[in-house]
Structures are given as C-alpha cells and as structure tokens.
Amino acid sequence: MSFKVAFIGAGSIGFTRGLLRDLMTVPAFRDIEVAFTDISARNLDMVTQLCQRDMQENGLNIQIQSTMDRREALKGARYVFCVIRVGGLEAFQLDVDIPLQYGVDQCVGDTLCAGGIMYGQRGIPVMMDICKDIREVAEPDCLLLNYANPMAMLTWACNQYGGVRTIGLCHGVQGGHHQIAQALGVPKEEVDIICAGINHQTWYIQVKHKGEDMTGKLLEAFEHHPEFSKTEKVRIDMLRRFGYYSTESNGHLSEYVPWYRKRPQEIEEWIDLGTWINGETGGYLRVCTEGRNWFETDFPNWMNDPAWVYASEHRSEEHGSYIIEGLETGRVYRGHFNVVNNGIIANLPDDCIIEAPGYADHNGISMPTVGNLPLGCAAVCNTSVSVQRLAVEAAIHGDDQLLRQAMMMDPLVGAVCNPKEIWQMADDMLIAQAEWLPQYSDAITSVKQRLASEQRVPVREGYKGAARLNVKTVDEMRQNRDEATKNAAEADKAKARPAAN
C-alpha cells in the first residue's frame, strides 16, 4: 500500500515526530511516501534528521522528502497534516501581552478571546494559500487533517472558502475521558462517552460505565477527587452550573467564558500553578518558549538519544493515523472529529464547525446525528460560534470592522473591556502584527493615521497578569534535562499533570 502524506509546519517537533510514529506503527503503511515542509530551514532540518534517524533505526527504507517548497511537498499527496503556527512565538507573545495591558488575562490565547481571534487572522490567509496549492497539485479529493489552532476558525475557513475537504483534530476529548475515569475510580476502557459541542467547548453529554449512566454522578466524583478538586475548579463549577463536564482544561476553559478571569484579584481562586494548563497567565506561551529554546540548544544530544520505537504500544491517541488507517484499510475507527455541522447538532448553526462522534472506514468519514445539546451547553457554544463566524469573515475579507465586532462579542474581552478599550486594543494588535496580516494593509494604514491625532485610552503598561511565571533559562532547564526534553517533545505539553500546589 503506497500513498503520500505531507506535513506542513513539519518543524513543529512535538506534533510531527509523534504523528509520524503513529502512522509508522500501522504495518500496511511501511511503504508510504512522506514529505516535510516548513518556512524555517533550521527547524525543518532538525526535525527531518530526527525522524529520518527514527525511520532507519526501525528498519524502514522511507526517505523523507524534506523541502521548503510547499507545492513540491504537496505534489501527489493524498493526506496533509497541518501543524503550523503563523507568526511563531513572536506573534504569540503579542497575542498574550497586548490584551494584558487592557486587563484581558489569558492562559493560552490560541482558540478564542483576543489572542485566539488574532491568531485566526494570521492563520486563515495562509490556510487559503495552502488550500490553493492542495487543489492544484495534491491528489484529487485530498484530505486536510488540521491540527492548527484556532481549530474551529481555520477548519471553518478551509471548508467554506478553501475548497478543500478539511477535518479538524484535537486531543481534548481523550484527555477529559481519562480524567472522568480517574474521578470515577474505574479503568478508562470501561467508560463509554458521547461528547458533542465545538472544539475546546465540547460536553460529555453521556457517560456510561458498564451500561450504567454516570453523568449525574460526575459532580460529586470530581468535588471529592483529591487532585481534580484543586486543579479543575473552573471545570467543576461549569459542571455544577450546566450539568455536564467540559473537554477543555481548567486554564483553557477559563478564558472562553466571562466569569472566571475578569477580576485579577479573583483569578487565583479558580486556578492552580502546579502546571500551566491549570490557568497560569500566559502559561502555554511560557512552556512553548522553553521548549523551543531547549530543543535548539539540546538538539545534538537528541540525535544521540535512543531512536523512537515504532510499535503499537507507543502509538498515541491522536486521531490522525487512525483516520487514515480506517480510510485505507477499512478498519473501523471511532473518534471525535471537527467537521461542518450540517444538522449533526440540531441547536447549533449548520455552517459552524462542531466536534462530535464520528467513524472512519472504507466508506469515508461518517458523522451520526447527535440531536440537540442541553440548552445551557448550546448557549455557551453559540456565543463562541458567533465570535468564530465574525473572525472568519473578518480574516477572509480583511474587514477590521468585523474583527472589532468579534472582539466585542468575545465573552472574556466583553466582560473586562468597554467598547473604546476594545477598539484601541484591536488597533494596537493590528499595528503590532502587521507583517502577518496582509489582508489588513489598507486598514492598518488608516489606523495609524487616526491614532496620530487621537487621544489614547489609558492602559496598564507592563502589566504581567494575575498569575505569571518567569520563563526558565536554558541553565535552569539543564538541571532536569528529562523534564525539559519531555516538554519540548510533547504535543500535549501537560498530559502528565503534577499534583496541585
């Protein structure tokens, strides 16, 4: 069996190496073609060296096609993994730091809120270019497997405007599934779930253990769990008030809704600093920065470490390889996928991107009808969908009015800022990120002219947030190389979570 898989943004060590290992654990895929492409020659070269060494050590004769020419990488591809971060950590820093001056305190800022909205503005034009290349040089009906955030916005744009069949993939459902099993004190394999909603705001609307419905027992289980009762306070409170557990981590979830991060003095009541994912201000930016710095410094040692073993016991829970295996071999795979709704969830808009149970096999990707979400859960999702729709249309058309409206409609931004502050924050972010926003060139020129004569709204210059930790130096990371290497290599950087502080 031979076909071509291309990785765009292959210099992303955490995703690329792991996803490739997942694919290579499938015996039928030992003769596929693999192509890597990235805009960073250095990162592309390092990741290619590592992955090629892994291939050789596992006895495979596949020669990775590594190129900075994206069209060459995509030529003849049947599947494309997208793991890009447009603007890199430089733009990510702006997504976090500029909103902080206006009191918008984000843990991540890559899915919703001010940071996620701007991330979408940078990513969508690039995704449109990628889609154009796929249409022109890849296999007909090539499938784009998008792992890049903001997941829903990018997947929405690719399906509606890119002309490429696109499915969004995330590991949030699997992570929450593990937590639910731990809270109930039973093996994960014995817990069956149905999860539905939108990416990062998906709800476990049915939880069963050996046929018994456990959904109504989750609140007590989480409230009494010695770790989760301290690390998942936001998720537990949402469970308490809406009746269903949410997929996303405490830190992520806290920035998608208006209630938990709007007053600096209250933020620490809802978070835990044992690990970034529990709510640390700018936490994901910090660990990504540490991971990049460590990988670039320690790379020679990585090449001397043992190669990764391509064996089924090392296969991750990321959906991508299982979907391709299902489509190519007919082996049925059940997962949770991000697709255009089209009536799958009845009380969410048809055009939005939903996350729901699906199946992959020789017949394709099939999505059963979920029906209605519980009303409260649907209301939370619909608010975010409105923000996503505005942000997608703004990015496609370079419409800064729609961009500002997306910011105003965002739950946390709206809870913290008044309209004048939101308008000025959008101005600041447009100007600071101009190099990645070609569709806004005319708008940015107008903004600069207007700001030259307009009095600014006061901001909190240099404000670091309610719960910000310092980025570790390379010397500090050297004190625990195993931990530093794991952080740099992991796609899910907080899968193993330390106990609460």
Buried (B, 14 or more C-beta within 10 A) or exposed (E): EEBBBBBBBBBBBBBBBBBBBBBBBBEEBBEBBBBBBBBBEEBBBBBBBBBBBBBEEBEBEBEBBBBBEBBBBBBBBBBBBBBBBBBBBEBBBBBBBBBBBBBBBBBBBBBBBBBBBBBBBBBBBBBBEBBBBBBEBBBEEBBBBBBBBBBBBBBBBBBBBBEBBBBBBBBBBBBBBEBBBBBBEBEBEEBEBBBBBBBBBBBBBBBBBEEEEBBEBBBEBBBEBEBBBBBBBBBBBBBEEBBBBBBBBBBBBBBBBBBBBBBBEEBEEBBBBBBBBBBBBBBBBBBBBBBBBBBEBBBEEBEEEEBBEBEEEEBBBBBBBBBBBBBBBEBBBBBBBBBBBEEBBEBBBEBBBBBBBBBBBEEEBEBEEBEEBBEBBBEBBBBBBBBBBBBBBBBBEBBBEBBBBBBBBBBBBBBBBEEEBBBBBBBBBBBBBBEBBEBBEEBBEEBEEEBEEEEEBEBEEEBBBBBBBEBBEEEEBEEEEEEBBBBBBBBBBBBEBEEBE
